[in-house]
Amino acid sequence: MSIHTGITRSSVQRNHALIAPESHVMATFPDWHQAEVITLISAHLGARFTQYMVQFLPQGGHGPAAGRNIERFLLVLEGHIRIEAEEGQHDLTVDGYAYFPPGHHHRIVSSGRARLLLFEKHFEPIVGLDHSTHGLRKIVGNMNDVPGEAFLGDPDAILKHLLPDESGWDMALNTFQFAPGGTLPQVEVHVMEHGLYVLEGQGVYRLGDNWYPVQKGDTIWMAPYLPQWFVASGKGPTRYIYYKDMNRDPALRTH
């Protein structure tokens, strides 16, 4: 018989949260078949987006498109999936990703065990802008094929943009890869909100006045104006993917 100590690294605060894997609780969603879902970040925390994980069972399963007016980004963490859409099919393996604009009809299918990380939010259009002619479109790619750049000239912090940085888009998904000892160049305080998932490595994240050891598999939510900073503390590289809202006047937000 195992004895639980009641100890966890998870912490949920007014303006941030660290969700460690030992705190994950599986659930089922009606439209995701033969799959277990972990909701990591949602409006119940105060977030304006949703970040969740889907794990298909060994026999495989399938899931639906996002809801009305919802845009979706997904990343394959484990296994293999197929995206079925009117315009064709796409096979994705580990580090493969896809973005679907609101209203895009698709189906996600797995023939075996697979694990996905998903980010979804209500799309916020710009009044008077035809988003269909300003680049808002389905994107399918692999993180390994995306060129990286030294963040603010620092070769120990490599940034990759997975989605276009254009005015028609209201969300960004980026990755950071830090060499051992690499850091963010400053304590950031800004209006953007973040959802983050550690893909490999370990480090220490400052969130407000708290300092958290983080590692592969951890999820972090950061509310707007939260002081934040990171240092990679492992012997190998540390890499994480993060969401942020962008290109919209905060005074005009509807969600």
Secondary structure, 3 states (H helix, E strand, C coil): CCCCCCCCCCEECCCEEEECHHHCCCECCCCCECEEEEEEECHHHCCCCEEEEEEECCCCEEECCCCCCEEEEEEEEECCEEEEECCEEEEECCCEEEEECCCCCEEEEECCCEEEEEEEEECCCCCCCCHHHCCCCCEEEEHHHCCCEEECCEEEEEEEECCCCCCCCCEEEEEEEECCCCECCCCECCCCCEEEEEEECEEEEEECCEEEEEECCCEEEECCCCCEEEEECCCCCEEEEEEEECCCCHHHCCC
